[in-house]
């Protein structure tokens, strides 16, 4: 880092990736900042600068050795950061500790106890149980799909949908209907059931895909839909719907028997934006198509399959406006994926089991290129517009323009 780069960093102040400290900071406090940055996206700790940006300089003679000792003794798994000293910064020396994003989840080891920290804005604080679970999930150390759902046993699954999935969709031999134990073995092997404290219970994926009443146990497993007459939200919505039920439909050789969440959501949108004519300027009628079904289906499926189910009591938000459709999915994009990388076809599944089953039903293509091939290409072919992919702090939104 050059002197001018450091001065720019100091002028911009502390943020999610920058922390100022004196060099007489307590070892545990330094470890806390290192862990918090590693558990987010990495960053820099500047030693010899006050919180307000005043350059006080470093005094400790053995500073580099001391920092490395803290990283070895107080951080688990240990970290080896990049350390440098910038000289003659307003007549003083300043040290910069550069911390890379962790491949695993780090914690502070102190007095034979571990504490996990995260970075929230310019503050480092202890992670809650939910935040820790999400961290572990992001690092691939925790799979929410296969977590047991307490109290949701075999009876909470829709046996009709299960049998249709295995027999008609997967075309495999299954036990007789009354062979309960054999069915439980099959469902355990396919990760729709898992051993719980009181016996076999549904996994999160099993309940989401085939549950009779998923929201009884997973209140976040649904879609809240609303339709507005104008281009902005208002109290006088044209229609509202709280959509609940399993992700999968019930099918037969003759066709659809009962809808799943995907069909329910698509039907709502098509009812609010039907194909046909509309009045323009109050004088003339022009032909106006609704959205292509393939684009709608892909957008809804992606929201259901890739959302963060650790964010409890937070539904997918589906909003229909006069000029656009917005589908907001809870949670940031997984595993380093960005909107720009999605456009180029980069793939990473947060919920692989959900993805695999929905692909079995034909909702997702084998190559997993739905964003560029179906949504983007579909909208360009339909009306020449480019879908907007927006990542915010705790959500990901797809915007389709009419």
Secondary structure by P-SEA (a helix, b strand, c coil): ccaaaaaaaaaacccccbbbbcccccaaaaaaaaaaaaaccbbbbbcccccccccccccccaaaaaaaaaaacccccccccbbbbbcccccbbbbbbbbcccccbbbbbcccbbbbbbbcccbbbbbcaaaaaaaaaaacccccccccccccccccccaaaaaaaaccccccccccccaaaaaaaaaaaacccccccccccccaaaaacccccccccccccbbbbbbbccccccccccccccccccccccccccccccccaaaaaaaaaaaacccbbbbccccbbbbbbcccaaaaaaaaaaaaaccccccccccbbbbbcccbbbbbbcccccccccaaaaaabbbbbccaaaaaaaaaacccccccccccccaaaaaaacccbbbbbbbcccbbbbbbcc
